[in-house]
């Protein structure tokens, strides 16, 4: 429920003012470069000056297609993320957790959000994305984690003291959104809308700064504040560390006077404890002097993620952002000046095609023809002059060669300033082989590594925030569709209770610790392409190896959904080859098949041996019982039982000897059967190597016929 809070709302507006004062240069630069690349490339003063000189200001925008190429390349890439679990997490649960993080972070909607942030940073110097939650649909109570883009990152603000590149470790962050008063009243009520004046600024009574409301619009601020807290960390006797919240979930038992706990089926004790820092994110939505909404955000990191294209810090310590096309802007302006000047020269050139004397066009008929020489058909007639002068044709002036040279130089400057050359954008180069073209492309891709690496860091940071949110958002049993590496799109049940007591949970998303890592090297798609090329190189030397690598080959094909194709080709690869690829161990020699009659004989011998062993064990047990009874009787009666005990001992030794003798006979018999089997296989192999059996000869004869 909305409430009026002057202290909190004023504090948030002061945060925004502090950020805007520090970030003023970057904000102005963002809008300047965005307007230059995406809008008009002439300022109002420049356009007015050209019009005064009767010139038409032309724009030959080379930067927008260049950025489109860069953005398109980014959209085709997939960031190579890895979710690393702690040792106590079951492998199937870890696979589901990784698939869930990647599904949220790298699905089609999220890719578009990251693509917008990438474009903002490339053109304006910086961009932003926001991690949030929403209900799965209008008829569901289940929340899902979503990634939202920011239309204008200059409306975001962060703590100027934040240290991480993505600024998620600051003490606050937020964003501003303008909303019409009509929409605001529909959402939050007419009463609150009427109490928000039209002169709310950074500070009450100030006439400068950001206007937070006017007669038509109200600015809604979403603020995230990082609040410092502490929590207890406990070291268990089995080596695990748990928080106070996790410790409460353990079953507590008393062993004597000491409290013990049941952890993963073992009884453990608390060996040590210490206080560790912890942060809680407070989310507030405010407008004017009203706090519209207030809740805890389920993460320790700020969800407003800063995407930095490339920046440096000046001598005063202020961060200065550098757009990707910053150094190419002047070259683009030079091209526009050259185009404008060339068009002006063509515009003011003479339209007359001939130089004639009055005597050449003195008759009325000739004058009618020569008034518009451009419409003349065939030959042009003229009047002869007394001195014999003829009309002289005038050719229009040609453009200066220096203008064309300067134009080519400006194009070359754009390429050298951005590091993106024509061959990278599909133009024909001087390379003759595919290998040379690939080498040139890879060298050129190093120039664009920085913006791609920056967005990859942003994706990894968002993945880390999502991982922190999952235990709080996906904390109940629910069904979800995930893209599993070995099964494709599969319906997975999260937090499934296996037993009736709830002690065994399948795919438990509320437990375990995970680390989100950005894998070094190329993106996931780039690595697949390199793997495919390596496999193709191997197959070129020996195509018969395809049956051994068919599953790996199809996994690296550039197909959106190749599960069925992969499953089909995987059947071509022998199971022992797949297992050897996982373990790296050589394939053990295949055991020869045992004939059925030998198998029956071995089973019969094994059964008889088991029956004999059981009977002898019963006999030994009977002797042991009789010895015990004899001892009790001797104690009661006081009789000498030594002779009887010696007889029982002799009987026991005889039974043990019979058992050992039978075991030796069984082992010898099994060795004999095994030797006979090996001799039989050797004979069959010799026959196959020396001549074909009659059956094979008959089969071969039938095929020939």
Helices and strands as residue ranges (DSSP letters): E 3-4, H 6-22, H 24-38, H 44-52, H 63-76, E 81-85, H 91-106, H 108-124, E 126-135, E 143-149, G 153-155, E 156-158, E 172-180, H 181-188, H 190-195, E 217-236, E 241-243, H 244-249, E 251-255, E 258-263, E 266-268, E 270-287, E 290-297, E 304-308, E 311-313, E 319-321, G 326-328, H 329-348, E 354-355, G 358-361, H 364-370, G 373-375, E 392-393, H 401-418, G 422-425, H 434-445, G 446-448, H 449-473, E 478-484, E 488-494, E 496-497, E 505-506, E 514-518, H 524-541, G 543-545, H 546-555, H 563-570, H 575-583, H 596-637, H 642-690, H 694-704
